[in-house]
Amino acid sequence: MNKVVIGVLVGLVLGALDGATAWFTPAVRAQITGILIGSSIKGMLVGLAAGFYARKVNSTGKGIAFAAVIGLILAAIVAALPDPTGQHYWVQIMLPGFITGAMIGFFTQRYGGTAKQI
């Protein structure tokens, strides 16, 4: 599979796992469905960006750093939105987003192949 497809698929799976960790925060359990959907979409966006970056730059370290920063930026946007009680969860959202982004970058660089020419 090419790098973009690998990035999107890995982003979907890891994003869903990232969102599932919200279960451990009792205050947001009522919104778990929306969190899972949002985290999956966020992971797919990071995977898409990491896949296109991986097509241009063939460096595992740079790919990990790029995807981790994109994951951190998207997580910061989500963390800026308060929950229904008005509380923000900066560390609880941004740290897993950063780590998930780094993992997406690694898998995209390591296991993504080149696109086939037709």
MOPAC internal coordinates of N, CA, C and O (Angstrom, degrees):
PM7 1SCF
backbone

  N    0.0000 0     0.00 0     0.00 0    0    0    0
  C    1.4473 1     0.00 0     0.00 0    1    0    0
  C    1.5253 1   109.48 1     0.00 0    2    1    0
  O    1.2310 1   121.15 1   -28.36 1    3    2    1
  N    1.3141 1   115.40 1   151.64 1    3    2    1
  C    1.4586 1   117.52 1   179.85 1    5    3    2
  C    1.5283 1   110.78 1   -80.05 1    6    5    3
  O    1.2310 1   120.95 1    -9.93 1    7    6    5
  N    1.3121 1   115.78 1   170.07 1    7    6    5
  C    1.4557 1   121.97 1  -171.07 1    9    7    6
  C    1.5254 1   113.14 1   -66.81 1   10    9    7
  O    1.2310 1   120.30 1   146.25 1   11   10    9
  N    1.3188 1   117.03 1   -33.75 1   11   10    9
  C    1.4631 1   119.48 1  -179.43 1   13   11   10
  C    1.5323 1   109.97 1   -68.97 1   14   13   11
  O    1.2310 1   120.10 1   135.96 1   15   14   13
  N    1.3162 1   117.42 1   -44.04 1   15   14   13
  C    1.4698 1   121.13 1  -179.95 1   17   15   14
  C    1.5248 1   110.21 1   -64.32 1   18   17   15
  O    1.2310 1   120.57 1   135.26 1   19   18   17
  N    1.3316 1   116.52 1   -44.74 1   19   18   17
  C    1.4705 1   120.06 1   177.03 1   21   19   18
  C    1.5285 1   109.88 1   -58.93 1   22   21   19
  O    1.2310 1   120.39 1   135.76 1   23   22   21
  N    1.3281 1   116.85 1   -44.24 1   23   22   21
  C    1.4597 1   120.54 1  -179.70 1   25   23   22
  C    1.5163 1   112.66 1   -60.63 1   26   25   23
  O    1.2310 1   120.42 1   135.72 1   27   26   25
  N    1.3243 1   116.80 1   -44.28 1   27   26   25
  C    1.4637 1   120.48 1  -179.17 1   29   27   26
  C    1.5273 1   110.77 1   -67.25 1   30   29   27
  O    1.2310 1   120.22 1   135.92 1   31   30   29
  N    1.3260 1   117.19 1   -44.08 1   31   30   29
  C    1.4711 1   119.97 1  -178.91 1   33   31   30
  C    1.5275 1   112.02 1   -66.79 1   34   33   31
  O    1.2310 1   120.76 1   134.12 1   35   34   33
  N    1.3217 1   116.15 1   -45.88 1   35   34   33
  C    1.4690 1   119.66 1   178.05 1   37   35   34
  C    1.5281 1   109.83 1   -64.81 1   38   37   35
  O    1.2310 1   120.37 1   141.06 1   39   38   37
  N    1.3396 1   116.90 1   -38.94 1   39   38   37
  C    1.4605 1   120.73 1   177.38 1   41   39   38
  C    1.5190 1   112.47 1   -61.78 1   42   41   39
  O    1.2310 1   120.52 1   140.93 1   43   42   41
  N    1.3203 1   116.60 1   -39.07 1   43   42   41
  C    1.4590 1   120.91 1   178.39 1   45   43   42
  C    1.5191 1   110.63 1   -63.19 1   46   45   43
  O    1.2310 1   120.40 1   131.09 1   47   46   45
  N    1.3147 1   116.84 1   -48.91 1   47   46   45
  C    1.4694 1   120.97 1  -177.43 1   49   47   46
  C    1.5275 1   111.11 1   -66.93 1   50   49   47
  O    1.2310 1   120.47 1   129.92 1   51   50   49
  N    1.3284 1   116.71 1   -50.08 1   51   50   49
  C    1.4652 1   119.36 1  -178.49 1   53   51   50
  C    1.5258 1   111.77 1   -68.49 1   54   53   51
  O    1.2310 1   120.12 1   147.49 1   55   54   53
  N    1.3247 1   117.38 1   -32.51 1   55   54   53
  C    1.4573 1   120.07 1   175.77 1   57   55   54
  C    1.5204 1   111.58 1   -64.58 1   58   57   55
  O    1.2310 1   120.68 1   139.63 1   59   58   57
  N    1.3302 1   116.30 1   -40.37 1   59   58   57
  C    1.4710 1   119.83 1   177.32 1   61   59   58
  C    1.5269 1   110.68 1   -64.87 1   62   61   59
  O    1.2310 1   120.43 1   139.19 1   63   62   61
  N    1.3311 1   116.78 1   -40.81 1   63   62   61
  C    1.4714 1   119.37 1   177.22 1   65   63   62
  C    1.5231 1   111.22 1   -65.72 1   66   65   63
  O    1.2310 1   120.40 1   141.40 1   67   66   65
  N    1.3203 1   116.84 1   -38.60 1   67   66   65
  C    1.4597 1   121.65 1   176.54 1   69   67   66
  C    1.5281 1   109.94 1   -60.89 1   70   69   67
  O    1.2310 1   120.42 1   134.02 1   71   70   69
  N    1.3168 1   116.80 1   -45.98 1   71   70   69
  C    1.4576 1   120.50 1   178.99 1   73   71   70
  C    1.5184 1   112.72 1   -65.44 1   74   73   71
  O    1.2310 1   120.56 1   147.25 1   75   74   73
  N    1.3261 1   116.54 1   -32.75 1   75   74   73
  C    1.4679 1   120.12 1  -179.57 1   77   75   74
  C    1.5201 1   111.87 1   -65.84 1   78   77   75
  O    1.2310 1   120.15 1   157.02 1   79   78   77
  N    1.3295 1   117.31 1   -22.98 1   79   78   77
  C    1.4639 1   119.15 1   178.02 1   81   79   78
  C    1.5285 1   112.23 1   -68.17 1   82   81   79
  O    1.2310 1   120.04 1   166.60 1   83   82   81
  N    1.3258 1   117.53 1   -13.40 1   83   82   81
  C    1.4646 1   120.56 1   176.74 1   85   83   82
  C    1.5262 1   111.16 1   -65.05 1   86   85   83
  O    1.2310 1   120.11 1   160.77 1   87   86   85
  N    1.3158 1   117.39 1   -19.23 1   87   86   85
  C    1.4636 1   121.19 1   178.41 1   89   87   86
  C    1.5335 1   110.87 1   -58.98 1   90   89   87
  O    1.2310 1   120.25 1   152.44 1   91   90   89
  N    1.3291 1   117.12 1   -27.56 1   91   90   89
  C    1.4468 1   121.28 1  -178.12 1   93   91   90
  C    1.5303 1   112.71 1   -79.79 1   94   93   91
  O    1.2310 1   120.11 1   178.39 1   95   94   93
  N    1.3200 1   117.39 1    -1.61 1   95   94   93
  C    1.4634 1   122.28 1   173.92 1   97   95   94
  C    1.5248 1   107.42 1  -108.85 1   98   97   95
  O    1.2310 1   119.85 1   -81.64 1   99   98   97
  N    1.3352 1   117.89 1    98.36 1   99   98   97
  C    1.4749 1   120.32 1  -172.81 1  101   99   98
  C    1.5296 1   114.70 1   -57.07 1  102  101   99
  O    1.2310 1   119.80 1   151.09 1  103  102  101
  N    1.3099 1   117.99 1   -28.91 1  103  102  101
  C    1.4649 1   120.14 1  -176.65 1  105  103  102
  C    1.5239 1   112.83 1   -67.32 1  106  105  103
  O    1.2310 1   119.49 1   159.16 1  107  106  105
  N    1.3210 1   118.57 1   -20.84 1  107  106  105
  C    1.4635 1   120.57 1  -177.02 1  109  107  106
  C    1.5334 1   113.00 1  -113.85 1  110  109  107
  O    1.2310 1   119.86 1  -168.84 1  111  110  109
  N    1.3121 1   117.88 1    11.16 1  111  110  109
  C    1.4679 1   120.16 1  -179.29 1  113  111  110
  C    1.5260 1   112.63 1   -60.96 1  114  113  111
  O    1.2310 1   120.19 1   150.45 1  115  114  113
  N    1.3107 1   117.25 1   -29.55 1  115  114  113
  C    1.4717 1   119.78 1  -179.97 1  117  115  114
  C    1.5243 1   111.74 1   -66.98 1  118  117  115
  O    1.2310 1   119.79 1   156.20 1  119  118  117
  N    1.3323 1   118.01 1   -23.80 1  119  118  117
  C    1.4595 1   122.43 1  -179.10 1  121  119  118
  C    1.5263 1   112.30 1  -101.94 1  122  121  119
  O    1.2310 1   119.21 1  -159.89 1  123  122  121
  N    1.3282 1   119.11 1    20.11 1  123  122  121
  C    1.4586 1   121.59 1  -172.66 1  125  123  122
  C    1.5294 1   112.52 1   -61.16 1  126  125  123
  O    1.2310 1   119.66 1   144.23 1  127  126  125
  N    1.3120 1   118.25 1   -35.77 1  127  126  125
  C    1.4722 1   120.43 1  -179.87 1  129  127  126
  C    1.5222 1   110.72 1   -63.79 1  130  129  127
  O    1.2310 1   120.23 1   132.19 1  131  130  129
  N    1.3135 1   117.17 1   -47.81 1  131  130  129
  C    1.4589 1   120.83 1   178.42 1  133  131  130
  C    1.5175 1   112.32 1   -64.51 1  134  133  131
  O    1.2310 1   120.76 1   144.20 1  135  134  133
  N    1.3253 1   116.16 1   -35.80 1  135  134  133
  C    1.4586 1   120.19 1   178.51 1  137  135  134
  C    1.5164 1   110.45 1   -66.84 1  138  137  135
  O    1.2310 1   120.01 1   137.22 1  139  138  137
  N    1.3270 1   117.58 1   -42.78 1  139  138  137
  C    1.4668 1   121.05 1   178.17 1  141  139  138
  C    1.5233 1   111.53 1   -62.12 1  142  141  139
  O    1.2310 1   120.34 1   136.35 1  143  142  141
  N    1.3175 1   116.96 1   -43.65 1  143  142  141
  C    1.4626 1   120.60 1   179.55 1  145  143  142
  C    1.5300 1   110.31 1   -66.06 1  146  145  143
  O    1.2310 1   120.49 1   133.30 1  147  146  145
  N    1.3215 1   116.68 1   -46.70 1  147  146  145
  C    1.4654 1   120.52 1   179.89 1  149  147  146
  C    1.5187 1   112.88 1   -62.94 1  150  149  147
  O    1.2310 1   120.18 1   138.25 1  151  150  149
  N    1.3199 1   117.25 1   -41.75 1  151  150  149
  C    1.4613 1   120.56 1   179.19 1  153  151  150
  C    1.5219 1   111.31 1   -67.44 1  154  153  151
  O    1.2310 1   120.52 1   143.95 1  155  154  153
  N    1.3233 1   116.61 1   -36.05 1  155  154  153
  C    1.4688 1   119.46 1   177.36 1  157  155  154
  C    1.5257 1   110.82 1   -65.18 1  158  157  155
  O    1.2310 1   120.60 1   137.36 1  159  158  157
  N    1.3143 1   116.45 1   -42.64 1  159  158  157
  C    1.4665 1   120.25 1   178.23 1  161  159  158
  C    1.5245 1   110.36 1   -65.86 1  162  161  159
  O    1.2310 1   120.54 1   138.19 1  163  162  161
  N    1.3246 1   116.57 1   -41.81 1  163  162  161
  C    1.4703 1   120.78 1   177.67 1  165  163  162
  C    1.5244 1   110.59 1   -61.08 1  166  165  163
  O    1.2310 1   120.20 1   137.11 1  167  166  165
  N    1.3145 1   117.22 1   -42.89 1  167  166  165
  C    1.4634 1   120.85 1   177.55 1  169  167  166
  C    1.5168 1   112.47 1   -64.12 1  170  169  167
  O    1.2310 1   120.57 1   141.72 1  171  170  169
  N    1.3313 1   116.52 1   -38.28 1  171  170  169
  C    1.4622 1   119.80 1   178.00 1  173  171  170
  C    1.5276 1   110.90 1   -66.62 1  174  173  171
  O    1.2310 1   120.08 1   142.03 1  175  174  173
  N    1.3150 1   117.46 1   -37.97 1  175  174  173
  C    1.4683 1   120.45 1   177.87 1  177  175  174
  C    1.5282 1   111.21 1   -65.65 1  178  177  175
  O    1.2310 1   120.73 1   138.26 1  179  178  177
  N    1.3277 1   116.21 1   -41.74 1  179  178  177
  C    1.4615 1   119.67 1   176.69 1  181  179  178
  C    1.5236 1   109.53 1   -63.82 1  182  181  179
  O    1.2310 1   120.09 1   137.09 1  183  182  181
  N    1.3321 1   117.44 1   -42.91 1  183  182  181
  C    1.4622 1   121.37 1   178.46 1  185  183  182
  C    1.5111 1   112.72 1   -62.81 1  186  185  183
  O    1.2310 1   120.45 1   141.25 1  187  186  185
  N    1.3168 1   116.75 1   -38.75 1  187  186  185
  C    1.4616 1   120.90 1   177.79 1  189  187  186
  C    1.5253 1   110.31 1   -63.98 1  190  189  187
  O    1.2310 1   120.76 1   132.27 1  191  190  189
  N    1.3318 1   116.15 1   -47.73 1  191  190  189
  C    1.4687 1   119.81 1   178.65 1  193  191  190
  C    1.5255 1   111.16 1   -63.52 1  194  193  191
  O    1.2310 1   120.57 1   137.71 1  195  194  193
  N    1.3385 1   116.52 1   -42.29 1  195  194  193
  C    1.4696 1   120.24 1  -179.67 1  197  195  194
  C    1.5203 1   110.90 1   -65.78 1  198  197  195
  O    1.2310 1   120.18 1   143.61 1  199  198  197
  N    1.3320 1   117.26 1   -36.39 1  199  198  197
  C    1.4568 1   120.76 1   179.06 1  201  199  198
  C    1.5176 1   112.20 1   -65.73 1  202  201  199
  O    1.2310 1   120.32 1   135.64 1  203  202  201
  N    1.3318 1   117.00 1   -44.36 1  203  202  201
  C    1.4632 1   119.53 1   177.96 1  205  203  202
  C    1.5270 1   111.28 1   -67.63 1  206  205  203
  O    1.2310 1   120.53 1   143.73 1  207  206  205
  N    1.3295 1   116.59 1   -36.27 1  207  206  205
  C    1.4640 1   119.90 1   176.57 1  209  207  206
  C    1.5317 1   109.98 1   -65.48 1  210  209  207
  O    1.2310 1   120.57 1   139.06 1  211  210  209
  N    1.3149 1   116.51 1   -40.94 1  211  210  209
  C    1.4693 1   120.93 1  -178.54 1  213  211  210
  C    1.5265 1   111.80 1   -65.65 1  214  213  211
  O    1.2310 1   120.46 1   152.35 1  215  214  213
  N    1.3257 1   116.72 1   -27.65 1  215  214  213
  C    1.4699 1   119.81 1   176.04 1  217  215  214
  C    1.5222 1   111.16 1   -65.62 1  218  217  215
  O    1.2310 1   120.47 1   145.59 1  219  218  217
  N    1.3146 1   116.70 1   -34.41 1  219  218  217
  C    1.4653 1   121.56 1  -176.05 1  221  219  218
  C    1.5232 1   112.53 1   -90.30 1  222  221  219
  O    1.2310 1   120.20 1   142.23 1  223  222  221
  N    1.3296 1   117.23 1   -37.77 1  223  222  221
  C    1.4583 1   121.98 1  -174.43 1  225  223  222
  C    1.5187 1   108.75 1  -119.13 1  226  225  223
  O    1.2310 1   120.20 1   -61.67 1  227  226  225
  N    1.2973 1   117.23 1   118.33 1  227  226  225
  C    1.4648 1   121.76 1  -178.52 1  229  227  226
  C    1.5275 1   109.61 1   -99.75 1  230  229  227
  O    1.2310 1   120.62 1  -110.70 1  231  230  229
  N    1.3279 1   116.41 1    69.30 1  231  230  229
  C    1.4559 1   122.53 1   179.37 1  233  231  230
  C    1.5234 1   108.09 1  -142.08 1  234  233  231
  O    1.2310 1   120.90 1   -59.79 1  235  234  233
  N    1.3226 1   115.89 1   120.21 1  235  234  233
  C    1.4615 1   119.67 1  -178.46 1  237  235  234
  C    1.5274 1   111.16 1   -62.72 1  238  237  235
  O    1.2310 1   120.00 1   135.53 1  239  238  237
  N    1.3102 1   117.60 1   -44.47 1  239  238  237
  C    1.4671 1   121.03 1  -179.39 1  241  239  238
  C    1.5177 1   112.68 1   -61.31 1  242  241  239
  O    1.2310 1   120.95 1   133.84 1  243  242  241
  N    1.3287 1   115.78 1   -46.16 1  243  242  241
  C    1.4673 1   119.63 1   178.87 1  245  243  242
  C    1.5238 1   111.31 1   -67.05 1  246  245  243
  O    1.2310 1   120.31 1   143.42 1  247  246  245
  N    1.3290 1   117.01 1   -36.58 1  247  246  245
  C    1.4649 1   120.79 1   177.91 1  249  247  246
  C    1.5188 1   111.66 1   -64.76 1  250  249  247
  O    1.2310 1   120.60 1   138.58 1  251  250  249
  N    1.3302 1   116.46 1   -41.42 1  251  250  249
  C    1.4632 1   120.73 1   177.94 1  253  251  250
  C    1.5258 1   109.67 1   -64.32 1  254  253  251
  O    1.2310 1   120.28 1   133.16 1  255  254  253
  N    1.3234 1   117.06 1   -46.84 1  255  254  253
  C    1.4642 1   121.05 1  -178.74 1  257  255  254
  C    1.5293 1   111.17 1   -62.27 1  258  257  255
  O    1.2310 1   120.35 1   136.04 1  259  258  257
  N    1.3356 1   116.94 1   -43.96 1  259  258  257
  C    1.4651 1   120.93 1  -179.45 1  261  259  258
  C    1.5297 1   110.90 1   -61.24 1  262  261  259
  O    1.2310 1   120.64 1   129.02 1  263  262  261
  N    1.3269 1   116.37 1   -50.98 1  263  262  261
  C    1.4672 1   119.93 1  -177.21 1  265  263  262
  C    1.5288 1   111.18 1   -66.80 1  266  265  263
  O    1.2310 1   120.03 1   145.42 1  267  266  265
  N    1.3443 1   117.55 1   -34.58 1  267  266  265
  C    1.4580 1   119.83 1   178.34 1  269  267  266
  C    1.5258 1   110.91 1   -65.53 1  270  269  267
  O    1.2310 1   120.40 1   139.93 1  271  270  269
  N    1.3187 1   116.85 1   -40.07 1  271  270  269
  C    1.4688 1   120.15 1   178.76 1  273  271  270
  C    1.5289 1   110.34 1   -67.75 1  274  273  271
  O    1.2310 1   119.99 1   137.55 1  275  274  273
  N    1.3264 1   117.63 1   -42.45 1  275  274  273
  C    1.4712 1   120.17 1   177.51 1  277  275  274
  C    1.5333 1   109.83 1   -62.50 1  278  277  275
  O    1.2310 1   120.11 1   137.15 1  279  278  277
  N    1.3335 1   117.39 1   -42.85 1  279  278  277
  C    1.4613 1   120.85 1   176.75 1  281  279  278
  C    1.5201 1   111.99 1   -61.31 1  282  281  279
  O    1.2310 1   120.68 1   139.97 1  283  282  281
  N    1.3242 1   116.31 1   -40.03 1  283  282  281
  C    1.4609 1   121.02 1   179.10 1  285  283  282
  C    1.5304 1   111.20 1   -66.16 1  286  285  283
  O    1.2310 1   120.51 1   138.29 1  287  286  285
  N    1.3210 1   116.64 1   -41.71 1  287  286  285
  C    1.4736 1   120.39 1   179.58 1  289  287  286
  C    1.5274 1   110.87 1   -64.17 1  290  289  287
  O    1.2310 1   120.64 1   132.85 1  291  290  289
  N    1.3270 1   116.38 1   -47.15 1  291  290  289
  C    1.4649 1   119.14 1   179.46 1  293  291  290
  C    1.5271 1   111.24 1   -65.10 1  294  293  291
  O    1.2310 1   120.31 1   142.87 1  295  294  293
  N    1.3349 1   117.02 1   -37.13 1  295  294  293
  C    1.4673 1   120.29 1   177.71 1  297  295  294
  C    1.5250 1   110.67 1   -66.61 1  298  297  295
  O    1.2310 1   119.97 1   143.50 1  299  298  297
  N    1.3320 1   117.66 1   -36.50 1  299  298  297
  C    1.4612 1   120.69 1   178.26 1  301  299  298
  C    1.5258 1   111.01 1   -64.63 1  302  301  299
  O    1.2310 1   120.88 1   142.50 1  303  302  301
  N    1.3243 1   115.93 1   -37.50 1  303  302  301
  C    1.4734 1   119.42 1   177.17 1  305  303  302
  C    1.5228 1   110.18 1   -63.18 1  306  305  303
  O    1.2310 1   120.72 1   136.17 1  307  306  305
  N    1.3289 1   116.23 1   -43.83 1  307  306  305
  C    1.4627 1   120.43 1   178.99 1  309  307  306
  C    1.5304 1   110.34 1   -67.62 1  310  309  307
  O    1.2310 1   119.90 1   139.21 1  311  310  309
  N    1.3176 1   117.80 1   -40.79 1  311  310  309
  C    1.4669 1   121.18 1  -178.71 1  313  311  310
  C    1.5254 1   111.93 1   -66.33 1  314  313  311
  O    1.2310 1   120.08 1   155.53 1  315  314  313
  N    1.3137 1   117.46 1   -24.47 1  315  314  313
  C    1.4613 1   120.65 1   179.16 1  317  315  314
  C    1.5256 1   111.85 1   -71.07 1  318  317  315
  O    1.2310 1   120.46 1   162.29 1  319  318  317
  N    1.3218 1   116.72 1   -17.71 1  319  318  317
  C    1.4597 1   120.89 1   177.55 1  321  319  318
  C    1.5270 1   108.99 1   -84.76 1  322  321  319
  O    1.2310 1   119.35 1   -56.69 1  323  322  321
  N    1.3293 1   118.85 1   123.31 1  323  322  321
  C    1.4678 1   119.51 1  -179.04 1  325  323  322
  C    1.5274 1   111.30 1   -76.84 1  326  325  323
  O    1.2310 1   120.90 1   -22.61 1  327  326  325
  N    1.3307 1   115.88 1   157.39 1  327  326  325
  C    1.4604 1   120.00 1   173.97 1  329  327  326
  C    1.5335 1   107.69 1   -76.91 1  330  329  327
  O    1.2310 1   119.16 1    -2.75 1  331  330  329
  N    1.3352 1   119.20 1   177.25 1  331  330  329
  C    1.4721 1   120.25 1  -177.02 1  333  331  330
  C    1.5317 1   114.54 1   -57.77 1  334  333  331
  O    1.2310 1   119.68 1   156.43 1  335  334  333
  N    1.3219 1   118.21 1   -23.57 1  335  334  333
  C    1.4659 1   120.00 1   178.58 1  337  335  334
  C    1.5240 1   112.07 1   -86.46 1  338  337  335
  O    1.2310 1   119.86 1   175.59 1  339  338  337
  N    1.3271 1   117.88 1    -4.41 1  339  338  337
  C    1.4483 1   121.88 1   179.48 1  341  339  338
  C    1.5178 1   114.06 1    92.39 1  342  341  339
  O    1.2310 1   120.27 1  -175.01 1  343  342  341
  N    1.3289 1   117.09 1     4.99 1  343  342  341
  C    1.4602 1   120.87 1  -178.16 1  345  343  342
  C    1.5207 1   110.45 1   -90.69 1  346  345  343
  O    1.2310 1   121.07 1   -35.28 1  347  346  345
  N    1.3382 1   115.56 1   144.72 1  347  346  345
  C    1.4646 1   122.32 1   176.45 1  349  347  346
  C    1.5267 1   108.72 1  -104.42 1  350  349  347
  O    1.2310 1   120.73 1   -32.36 1  351  350  349
  N    1.3248 1   116.21 1   147.64 1  351  350  349
  C    1.4610 1   121.89 1   178.63 1  353  351  350
  C    1.5243 1   108.52 1  -121.53 1  354  353  351
  O    1.2310 1   120.50 1  -108.76 1  355  354  353
  N    1.3323 1   116.65 1    71.24 1  355  354  353
  C    1.4514 1   121.53 1  -174.10 1  357  355  354
  C    1.5165 1   112.20 1   -62.08 1  358  357  355
  O    1.2310 1   120.11 1   121.88 1  359  358  357
  N    1.3028 1   117.39 1   -58.12 1  359  358  357
  C    1.4674 1   120.77 1  -175.87 1  361  359  358
  C    1.5240 1   110.78 1   -68.27 1  362  361  359
  O    1.2310 1   120.23 1   139.03 1  363  362  361
  N    1.3240 1   117.16 1   -40.97 1  363  362  361
  C    1.4566 1   121.18 1  -177.86 1  365  363  362
  C    1.5223 1   112.55 1   -64.23 1  366  365  363
  O    1.2310 1   119.50 1   156.72 1  367  366  365
  N    1.3085 1   118.57 1   -23.28 1  367  366  365
  C    1.4640 1   121.69 1   179.49 1  369  367  366
  C    1.5238 1   110.85 1  -100.50 1  370  369  367
  O    1.2310 1   120.42 1   137.01 1  371  370  369
  N    1.3291 1   116.81 1   -42.99 1  371  370  369
  C    1.4679 1   119.41 1  -172.85 1  373  371  370
  C    1.5266 1   113.59 1   -74.67 1  374  373  371
  O    1.2310 1   119.32 1   142.38 1  375  374  373
  N    1.3122 1   118.90 1   -37.62 1  375  374  373
  C    1.4642 1   120.37 1  -179.94 1  377  375  374
  C    1.5319 1   111.94 1   -64.13 1  378  377  375
  O    1.2310 1   118.98 1   130.26 1  379  378  377
  N    1.3421 1   119.55 1   -49.74 1  379  378  377
  C    1.4717 1   118.19 1   176.52 1  381  379  378
  C    1.5297 1   112.67 1   -64.93 1  382  381  379
  O    1.2310 1   119.90 1   147.40 1  383  382  381
  N    1.3266 1   117.79 1   -32.60 1  383  382  381
  C    1.4618 1   120.23 1   177.27 1  385  383  382
  C    1.5152 1   112.19 1   -64.46 1  386  385  383
  O    1.2310 1   120.69 1   140.23 1  387  386  385
  N    1.3251 1   116.29 1   -39.77 1  387  386  385
  C    1.4617 1   122.00 1   177.40 1  389  387  386
  C    1.5272 1   110.67 1   -65.47 1  390  389  387
  O    1.2310 1   120.51 1   132.64 1  391  390  389
  N    1.3203 1   116.63 1   -47.36 1  391  390  389
  C    1.4649 1   121.01 1  -178.97 1  393  391  390
  C    1.5267 1   110.74 1   -66.20 1  394  393  391
  O    1.2310 1   120.39 1   137.47 1  395  394  393
  N    1.3151 1   116.86 1   -42.53 1  395  394  393
  C    1.4645 1   120.34 1   178.24 1  397  395  394
  C    1.5204 1   110.44 1   -61.99 1  398  397  395
  O    1.2310 1   119.97 1   137.29 1  399  398  397
  N    1.3169 1   117.67 1   -42.71 1  399  398  397
  C    1.4587 1   121.11 1   177.32 1  401  399  398
  C    1.5161 1   112.00 1   -59.93 1  402  401  399
  O    1.2310 1   120.60 1   137.50 1  403  402  401
  N    1.3334 1   116.46 1   -42.50 1  403  402  401
  C    1.4631 1   120.29 1   178.63 1  405  403  402
  C    1.5274 1   110.88 1   -62.78 1  406  405  403
  O    1.2310 1   120.39 1   138.65 1  407  406  405
  N    1.3156 1   116.85 1   -41.35 1  407  406  405
  C    1.4650 1   120.52 1   179.21 1  409  407  406
  C    1.5270 1   111.08 1   -65.77 1  410  409  407
  O    1.2310 1   120.48 1   139.31 1  411  410  409
  N    1.3228 1   116.70 1   -40.69 1  411  410  409
  C    1.4612 1   120.59 1   177.47 1  413  411  410
  C    1.5221 1   109.91 1   -61.86 1  414  413  411
  O    1.2310 1   120.39 1   136.11 1  415  414  413
  N    1.3219 1   116.85 1   -43.89 1  415  414  413
  C    1.4599 1   120.90 1   178.01 1  417  415  414
  C    1.5123 1   112.22 1   -60.47 1  418  417  415
  O    1.2310 1   120.32 1   138.93 1  419  418  417
  N    1.3353 1   116.99 1   -41.07 1  419  418  417
  C    1.4577 1   120.75 1   178.94 1  421  419  418
  C    1.5229 1   111.03 1   -63.79 1  422  421  419
  O    1.2310 1   120.56 1   128.53 1  423  422  421
  N    1.3249 1   116.54 1   -51.47 1  423  422  421
  C    1.4656 1   119.55 1  -177.49 1  425  423  422
  C    1.5234 1   112.23 1   -64.04 1  426  425  423
  O    1.2310 1   120.66 1   144.41 1  427  426  425
  N    1.3131 1   116.35 1   -35.59 1  427  426  425
  C    1.4615 1   119.62 1   179.21 1  429  427  426
  C    1.5261 1   110.77 1   -65.73 1  430  429  427
  O    1.2310 1   120.54 1   135.20 1  431  430  429
  N    1.3192 1   116.58 1   -44.80 1  431  430  429
  C    1.4676 1   120.11 1  -179.92 1  433  431  430
  C    1.5249 1   111.47 1   -70.46 1  434  433  431
  O    1.2310 1   120.53 1   139.31 1  435  434  433
  N    1.3046 1   116.58 1   -40.69 1  435  434  433
  C    1.4695 1   120.78 1  -171.80 1  437  435  434
  C    1.5181 1   112.88 1   -78.04 1  438  437  435
  O    1.2310 1   119.85 1   137.66 1  439  438  437
  N    1.3291 1   117.90 1   -42.34 1  439  438  437
  C    1.4556 1   120.85 1  -171.16 1  441  439  438
  C    1.5235 1   114.52 1  -109.65 1  442  441  439
  O    1.2310 1   119.55 1   171.02 1  443  442  441
  N    1.3109 1   118.46 1    -8.98 1  443  442  441
  C    1.4482 1   120.83 1   178.85 1  445  443  442
  C    1.5117 1   110.87 1   -78.66 1  446  445  443
  O    1.2310 1   120.57 1   -46.33 1  447  446  445
  N    1.3133 1   116.51 1   133.67 1  447  446  445
  C    1.4536 1   120.92 1   176.86 1  449  447  446
  C    1.5169 1   110.62 1   -95.75 1  450  449  447
  O    1.2310 1   120.46 1     0.42 1  451  450  449
  N    1.2894 1   116.72 1  -179.58 1  451  450  449
  C    1.4621 1   120.19 1   178.27 1  453  451  450
  C    1.5205 1   109.28 1   -83.91 1  454  453  451
  O    1.2310 1   121.14 1   -25.13 1  455  454  453
  N    1.3056 1   115.42 1   154.87 1  455  454  453
  C    1.4546 1   120.83 1   178.70 1  457  455  454
  C    1.5365 1   109.57 1   -71.21 1  458  457  455
  O    1.2310 1   120.87 1   -39.54 1  459  458  457
  N    1.3084 1   115.94 1   140.46 1  459  458  457
  C    1.4677 1   120.28 1  -179.89 1  461  459  458
  C    1.5294 1   110.19 1   -79.09 1  462  461  459
  O    1.2310 1   121.14 1   -41.93 1  463  462  461
  N    1.2940 1   115.42 1   138.07 1  463  462  461
  C    1.4619 1   120.14 1   177.48 1  465  463  462
  C    1.5314 1   108.86 1   -84.80 1  466  465  463
  O    1.2310 1   121.06 1   -47.15 1  467  466  465
  N    1.3025 1   115.58 1   132.85 1  467  466  465
  C    1.4730 1   119.77 1  -179.50 1  469  467  466
  C    1.5132 1   109.52 1  -100.12 1  470  469  467
  O    1.2310 1   120.10 1   180.00 1  471  470  469

